[in-house]
Amino acid sequence: MKLPVDPDLGIVVPVHNEQDNVVPLYRELVAALDPAGISFELLFVDDGSRDDTANAVRRLACSDDRVKGLVLTRNFGHQAAISIGLEHVSGSAAAIMDGDLQDSPADLVALYRALIAESAEVAYAVRRTRQENVFKRAMYRVFYRILARLARIEIPLDSGDFCVMARSSVERLRSLPERLRFVRGLRSWIGGKQIAVEVDRAARRSGQPKYTFSKLLRLAVDGLVSFSDTPLRVASVLGFGVAGLSLLGILVVIVWSITGLLPTGAGLGTIALSILFLGGVQLVAIGVVGEYVGRIFEEVKRRPIALVAQYVGEDDRQPTFDRVHARMLSTVGNRE
């Protein structure tokens, strides 16, 4: 099918080793969006897959002009794949959804209709139920509530990246300069009228989850550090608290020494434990500061969010780097 000049909805789907889910997701999106009369562009962002994901996207693009793809040069991560997808997607509105069919195409229609009906700028999904194991559900619940308590902005509880945004919100999100992105937090930061739509998150259709415990922990740290300076304040408070306890301990030892109540060998043990305790606190504080400094280090390098190796669809356009390089060569040639 030919893509309309300006589709109603551009759908960004980051995928990593999802060869078995690409075609079923496409079919379910067509089955949900076509009867609803919603024209769409489907943009898969292949985040360095090692299986046949990229070829599956290419085959779909050959059969349907509405399907396009970005093949990244390596695995840059889920949030980077979403961000680079938003840089290239078309449509009066843009959607973000996962490629494992945990985000339902039927719910996507509900989000789009809610956006239009409420004249909102963002309609985001709030997970009413989820099909992960008890441990994962508990970790998600704890994380969202800690983030909501510590963040300087209001970040909705139990809301992921699954959403539909008006073009104005997409442009605001794209204009933000940072490279280390926590998309759902940035979506809240840009403001505007945002509405919640409750959904039931399904189980993964096939394949293995890409967010391991370590990656989820990294995402949680990114969210906390990006939208809160509370960890730095906690480190400062902890430092004052330890200093106060140390002073109190010194006074206790002095009193014991004067009164002769100090047990034999207690002084040396007290000193050793104090040094270990203070050393541990200092390492924790340095680690917290290091998280913030590390992000400053990454941001000031101004590297791109991700690099595109190949475009799929629209006659397989050249990657951005090649186009920019070609313009530079053309400019040099004209000057000569």
N, C-alpha and C positions, 0 to 999 in steps of 0.2 A: 504494500500500500504506500502511496505517495504521502510524504510528510507535508502538512499544511505550512503555509509561509510563517505563520505565527501560532504555534499550538497553544492550547489552553494551559497545558501542564508539561513541564520538563521534569523528568524523574531521574535523579542521580542514585545509582546503585553501585556502591563499592563492592568488589568481589575479589576474593583471594582463594584460589583452589576450590572453586565452586562449579566445576564442569557439569555436575549432575543436576544443579539447580537452575542454571541459566535458562534453559528452554522451558521447564515447568513454570518458572516465574514469568517469563514472557507470555506464555499462553494464558496464565491466570490474570495477568494485567489486561490483556486484550479482551478476555471474557468479562472483566469487570468494567473497564473503561469504555469500550465501544458501545454497549447497550446504554450506558449513562450519557452518551453523547459528548464525551470529553476527549478532545483531540490531544495527542500527547507525543512527546519525544522521549525515548528511553535511552539513557546514557549509562552504559556500563563502564566502570573504571576498574580495569584489571590491575590490581596492586601487586605486581610481581608474581603472578601465579606460576607454579611449576607443572601444572597439569594441562589439560586441553581447554581451559577456560577461554583463552583468547581466541582460539579457533572456533569455539562454539558461538562466541559473540560475532565473529566474522561471518559465519554461515547465516546467522539471523539477520545481520545487516544486508546481506546479499538478497535475502528473501523479503525484507520489509524495510523501506526507507526510513521508517520512524525509529529504527534501532541504530545506535551509534556506539562507539567505544573509544576509550583512551587506554592505551597499553603503556603503563609506567615502566621506567627503566629498571626498577627494582621494587622491593617491598618497602614503601615509605610509611606504612601504618594506616589504620582505619580513618583517623581524623584528617590526615593529609589527603587521603584519597577522596574523602567527601569534599574537602576544600577545593581541590583542583577540579573536581567535577562541577562545582558551583561556578567556577570561572568560565566554563565552556557550555553549560546547559542553556537551552533556549526555552521560551515559553512565557506566558503572562504570569504564571506562578511556577514555583519549583518545589519539588518534593525530595525528601531524603528517606530512603528505606534500605534495609539490609537485603542481601541477595540470597539468604538461606530460607526464605518463606516464613520466617517467624513474624515478620510484618505482613499482614494480610492485604492483598490488593483491594478487597472489599472495604477494609478500614481506610485505605487510601481514598476511596471515593467518598467515604463519610467525612474525612478530614477536608477534602476539597470543597464539598458542599457546605460544610460548616464555615469555612473561610469566606465563601461567597455570601452565604445567608447572613452572616454576622458582620459583613464588611470589615473583616479583621485583616491584620497584616501577617499574623502567624496563627496556624492551628496545629497544635502539637498533641501527640498521643500520650496519655497517662496509662500506665500498665495497671489494669484492674486485677488481673491474674497473670501468672507466668508459669511456664512448664519446666523450668530448671529445677535442679535438686534443692533440698532444703537448705543446705549450706550456702549455695549461691544466692538463693532468695534472701536469706538472712543478711548476707554481706551487702547486697544491693540496698536493702532496706536501711541498714546502719549507715552506709556511705551517703545516701541521699539526705538523710536527716542530719548527719554531721556537716555536710556541705551547706545545707540550708541554714544551719545555725551559725556557721562561721563566715559564710560569704557576705560581702558587702552589698550584694544585689539579691533580689528574690529569685531563686532558682526553684521551679516547681518540683515537688516531690514525685518520685517514680516516673519521671519523664526521660525518655532517651532521645536519640537523634531523629526518630521517625516523626516527620512533620510535613506540612505544606506551608510555603511562604509566598507572599505576594512579591512581585518583582522588585518593589521598592525596598523590602527587607533584604532580599538577596543582594541588591546593590550596596546597601549599608554594610552587610556582612563582608562582602568582597572588598570594601574600602578599608577594613581594619588592617593595620600594618603587621601585626604579629605573625610569626611563623609557627610557633608552638601553639596549636589550637585545641581548645576544648569546646567543640562546636555548640553543644547544648547550652553551655554557659554564655558563650558569645551571643547566641540567639536571644537569651534573656537580657543581656546587657544592652543590645541595640534598642530595646523598648518597643513602643507602638502597642496597638491593641492586639493582645495575644489571648487565645482561648484554648481551653483544654477539652479533649475528646477522649473519653474512656474507651479502652480497647482490651481485649484478651490476647495476650502474646502467646502464639502457638509454639509448639516444639519444633526444633530444627528438622527439616524434611529429610535430609541426607547429608553425609559428610561429617567432619569433626568440627567442633566449635573452634573459632580462631582466637577468641579471647581466653587465653589461659589465665590461671590465677595470677601469675607474675605480670601479665599484660593488664589485667584488671586493676591490680595494685598500682601499676604505673599510671594508668588512666585516672585513678582516684587521687594520686599525688598531684598529677597535672591539674586536675580540677581544683584541688584545695589551694595549691600554690598560685594558680593563675587568678583566683578570685578572692583571696583572703591573705592578709598579712598577720593573722592571728598566730600562726606557728612562730613567727619572729617575736611576737609579744610574749608568748608562752615561754620562749627561751629566755627572754629578759627577766620575766617574773621568776622563773626557775633559778636563774643566777642569783637574784636577790634573796630568794628563799634559802638557797644553799649557803650563801654568805652569812645569813642570819643564824642558821643552824650551826654553822662552823663557829661563829662567835660565841653562841650559847655553849657549845661543846668545850671551847677553850676556857670559858668561865667555870664550867663544872669541874674540869680537870684541875684548874688552879685551886678551887675550893677544896677538892679532895686532897690535893697535895698539902695545903695548909693544915687541914684537919687530920691528916694522916689516914684518911679513908681510902686512898688510892691503892687498889690491889697491886701486888707484885707483878710486874711485866705488863700491866694494863696500859701504861703510857705509850710503850712502843706499839702495842696492838692498835691503840686508838689512833696513833699517827698514821700507821699503815692503812687502816680502813678509811681514814679521812682522805688520804691521798688518792686511793682507789675510787672513792665516791666522787670527789671533785673532778678527777680525770674523766670519769664516765659522764658526768654532767657536761663538762666542756666538750667532749666528743659529740654528744647529742646536739648541743647548741651549734657547734661548727657544722654538723651535718645539715641542720635546718637552714643555716645561712648559706651553705653550699648549694642547696636546692635552688634558692633564689639566684645566687650568683651564676650557677650553671645555666639558668634560663636567660640571664642577661648575656652571657657569653654566646649562646646560640642565636639570640636575636640580633646582636650587633654585627654578626657575620653577614646578615642579609641574604642568605642563600634562599633560593626558591623553595616553595612548600614541597614540590615534587617535580620530577622531570618526565616528560612524555616521550616515549620511544616511537609510538605510532598512533595515528588516528585511524579509526575504523568507521567507514561511512563517508558520505560526501566526497567520493573519489579518493579516499584515504589521503587527507591533507597532510602536508609536512608537519613535523613537530615544531613547536614554537621556537626552539633554539635554532633550527635550520632556517626558519623564515626570517628571524632576526639577523642571523649570520648572513643570509642572502642579501638583506637590505643594506647591511654594513658594507659588503663587498660592492654592491651597486653604487653606494654613495662614494666609496673610494674611487671606483672607476670613473664616475662622473667628474670628480675633482681632477683626476689626471687628464 
